[in-house]
Amino acid sequence: MTNRTFTMIKPDAVENGHIGAILEKINSAGFKIIAMKLTVLSLEKAQNFYKEHNERPFFNELVTFMSRGAIVAAILEKDNAVEDFRELIGSTNPSEAKEGTIRNLFATSMGENAVHGSDSDENAMIEGAFHFSNEEILS
């Protein structure tokens, strides 16, 4: 288990002006932001990031959505980071997300669910390295 996880505030939440509120939830939950940037994923970068899903029926819709506008990418640090962050963001389906979770508060649908959170320590490392060089990460 590591003490880092990766997140993206997705285009829907950025477009709806929720960056500050989501970052406040992250900070209030005890996470330290050790890398962060506002950026736009090209279609090619989105396809590469989500390549594990390329055979799934939702792949094209997902990468089109993720490349349609700005995202906020961040690496977060906290003990038990991956599990605690998954709890904070809530279920992929916002109607099933626990009250007060990020997706309960800010997501509009399963497809536009406000935030991404790594699902394992291994993926947190891979996803963080996809978006940030070592020089961009505070230690």
Stockholm file with secondary structure:
# STOCKHOLM 1.0

chainA/1-139         MTNRTFTMIKPDAVENGHIGAILEKINSAGFKIIAMKLTVLSLEKAQNFYKEHNERPFFNELVTFMSRGAIVAAILEKDNAVEDFRELIGSTNPSEAKEGTIRNLFATSMGENAVHGSDSDENAMIEGAFHFSNEEILS
#=GR chainA/1-139 SS CCSEEEEEECHHHHHTTCHHHHHHHHHHTTCEEEEEEEEECCHHHHHHHTGGGTTSTTHHHHHHHHTSSEEEEEEEECTTHHHHHHHHHCCSSTTTSCTTSHHHHHCCSSSSCSEEECSSHHHHHHHHHHHCCGGGSCC
#=GC SS_cons         CCSEEEEEECHHHHHTTCHHHHHHHHHHTTCEEEEEEEEECCHHHHHHHTGGGTTSTTHHHHHHHHTSSEEEEEEEECTTHHHHHHHHHCCSSTTTSCTTSHHHHHCCSSSSCSEEECSSHHHHHHHHHHHCCGGGSCC
//
